[in-house]
């Protein structure tokens, strides 16, 4: 399956603004449940915060509201009227749209929505407040499940290559990753000459993690093929 042939589970493609908004809703649902669902003002603040965001943005209320209205019309976001409250609040419906996702899946998707492409190691570190992965294989297996999601891939693996020594991962909720080759059954971890320096052990560990992830993807796809038969 090449990048051009990837068919995602998302029938409604999110804009970058909508991706940031829904990422913030997922994040605050987990980390600040007392303040969830969120008001428009709180969402603007969350979108524009300078920590745990890439890129850093400066959305105004109109931009965030436009993203909310777009997602609301497709059932990805709901308005919530709190009894006794005068301000509208919003919550996401990603689990309703993408059934079968648990907290580990949501944590990875959330971080990819908020920070863009990342390595498996970066994702494990940055999702600590959302979900505690016990080890790297658990991260890799969860990523493989998102790649092999029944209704179509939610995440894409961008293999290591020139200028990028380690595989990275991107969500597909905004559509296909332009110009990036998806990891497939025939994909393999590249093996450039290993420099004899202090980073050798770290590079080898990362390559082993990448190979482990590809094996998990193959196993997941074999399971899906067996189920179809």
C-alpha positions in Angstrom: 0.0 0.0 0.0 1.7 3.2 -1.1 0.9 6.7 0.3 -1.2 7.3 -2.8 -3.4 4.3 -2.1 -4.1 4.8 1.6 -7.8 5.0 2.4 -8.4 6.4 5.8 -11.4 5.8 8.2 -12.1 9.5 8.2 -14.9 10.4 5.8 -14.7 14.0 6.9 -11.2 15.4 6.6 -10.3 17.8 9.4 -8.7 21.1 8.7 -5.5 21.9 10.6 -7.5 24.2 12.8 -10.1 21.5 13.5 -7.3 19.0 14.3 -5.9 21.4 16.9 -9.3 22.0 18.4 -10.2 18.3 18.7 -6.7 17.5 20.0 -7.3 20.1 22.8 -10.7 18.6 23.6 -9.1 15.1 24.0 -6.2 16.4 26.1 -8.3 18.4 28.5 -10.9 15.7 28.9 -8.2 13.5 30.3 -6.0 16.0 32.2 -8.6 18.5 33.4 -11.9 16.5 33.6 -13.4 19.1 36.0 -13.2 21.7 33.2 -14.6 19.4 30.5 -16.7 20.0 28.4 -14.9 23.2 27.4 -16.1 26.7 26.7 -15.1 28.5 23.5 -12.8 30.8 25.5 -11.1 27.9 27.2 -10.6 26.2 23.8 -9.0 29.3 22.3 -6.6 29.4 25.3 -5.8 25.7 24.9 -5.2 26.0 21.1 -2.8 28.9 21.6 -0.8 27.6 24.6 2.9 27.6 24.0 3.7 24.3 25.7 3.0 20.9 24.1 2.0 22.4 20.8 3.7 22.4 17.4 3.2 24.6 15.6 2.4 27.4 18.0 -0.6 29.3 16.8 -2.6 32.4 17.5 -6.3 31.5 16.8 -9.0 34.0 17.6 -12.5 33.0 18.7 -13.9 33.1 15.1 -11.3 30.6 13.9 -12.0 28.2 16.7 -15.8 28.6 16.3 -15.5 27.9 12.6 -13.6 24.7 13.3 -16.2 23.7 15.9 -19.2 24.4 13.6 -17.6 22.3 10.9 -17.0 19.3 13.1 -20.4 19.7 14.8 -22.1 19.4 11.4 -20.4 16.1 10.8 -20.9 14.7 14.4 -17.3 15.0 15.5 -18.2 17.6 18.2 -21.3 18.2 20.3 -22.6 21.3 22.0 -23.4 20.8 25.7 -25.9 22.8 27.6 -25.0 22.6 31.3 -28.0 22.9 33.7 -27.7 26.3 35.4 -25.0 27.5 33.0 -25.3 30.3 30.5 -22.2 29.5 28.4 -22.2 26.8 25.7 -19.6 24.1 26.1 -18.2 21.6 23.7 -17.1 18.0 23.8 -15.6 15.7 21.1 -17.3 12.6 19.7 -14.2 10.9 18.3 -14.9 7.6 20.1 -18.4 7.6 18.6 -17.0 8.2 15.1 -14.1 5.7 15.6 -15.4 2.9 17.7 -13.0 0.5 19.4 -10.4 3.1 20.5 -9.3 2.9 24.1 -7.4 5.4 26.2 -4.0 4.3 24.8 -5.2 4.9 21.2 -6.7 8.3 22.2 -3.5 9.4 23.9 -1.4 8.8 20.8 -3.9 10.4 18.5 -4.2 13.4 20.8 -0.4 13.9 20.8 -0.2 13.5 17.0 -3.0 16.1 16.6 -1.3 18.6 18.9 2.4 18.1 17.8 2.5 16.6 14.4 4.9 13.9 13.3 6.9 12.2 16.1 8.9 9.1 16.8 7.6 6.3 18.9 10.0 7.3 21.7 8.8 10.9 21.6 5.2 9.8 21.7 5.9 7.6 24.7 7.5 10.5 26.6 4.9 13.1 25.6 1.8 11.0 26.4 2.8 10.3 30.0 0.0 12.6 31.4 -2.6 11.0 29.1 -1.7 7.3 29.3 1.3 5.6 30.9 2.8 3.1 28.4 4.9 0.5 30.3 7.5 0.1 27.6 8.3 0.8 24.0 6.7 -2.4 22.6 3.4 -1.3 24.0 3.7 2.0 22.2 4.6 0.2 19.0 1.8 -2.2 19.3 -0.7 0.6 19.8 0.6 2.5 16.8 0.3 -0.7 14.8 -3.3 -1.0 15.8 -4.0 2.5 14.7 -2.3 1.8 11.4 -4.3 -1.4 11.0 -7.6 0.1 12.2 -10.5 -1.9 10.8 -12.2 0.9 8.9 -8.9 2.2 7.5 -5.6 3.5 8.9 -5.7 6.4 11.3 -1.9 6.7 11.5 0.8 6.4 8.9 4.4 5.4 9.5 7.0 7.4 7.6 10.1 5.2 7.4 13.6 6.4 8.2 15.5 7.8 5.2 17.9 10.6 4.2 18.0 13.2 6.9 15.8 11.1 9.2 17.4 8.2 11.0 14.3 7.0 12.8 10.7 6.3 11.6 8.1 8.9 12.5 4.3 8.7 12.7 1.6 11.1 11.6 -2.2 11.0 12.0 -4.4 10.8 8.9 -7.3 12.7 10.3 -6.4 15.6 8.0 -6.0 13.3 5.0 -3.1 11.5 3.5 0.5 12.6 4.3 1.7 14.4 1.2 4.9 13.1 -0.3 5.5 10.5 2.4 5.8 6.7 1.7 3.7 4.6 4.0 5.1 1.6 5.8 3.9 -1.6 4.1 4.4 -5.3 4.4 7.4 -5.0 2.2 8.9 -2.1 4.1 12.1 -2.7 6.0 14.2 -0.6 8.3 17.1 1.0 6.3 20.6 0.2 7.4 23.1 2.9 6.6 26.7 2.4 7.7 26.9 2.6 11.4 29.3 5.3 12.5 31.8 4.3 15.2 30.8 7.0 17.7 29.0 7.4 21.0 25.6 7.5 19.3 26.0 4.0 17.9 24.2 2.2 20.7 21.3 4.7 20.6 20.9 4.3 16.8 20.9 0.5 17.1 18.2 0.6 19.8 16.1 2.9 17.6 16.5 0.6 14.6 15.5 -2.4 16.7 12.4 -0.6 17.9 11.5 0.3 14.3 11.9 -3.4 13.2 9.7 -4.5 16.2 7.0 -2.0 15.1 7.0 -3.3 11.5 6.7 -6.9 12.8 3.7 -5.8 14.9 2.1 -4.3 11.8 2.6 -7.5 9.8 1.1 -9.5 12.6 -1.9 -7.1 12.8 -2.5 -7.3 9.1 -2.2 -11.1 9.1 -4.9 -11.2 11.8 -7.2 -8.9 9.8 -6.7 -11.0 6.6 -7.4 -14.2 8.6 -10.6 -12.7 9.9 -11.8 -11.8 6.4 -11.2 -15.4 5.2 
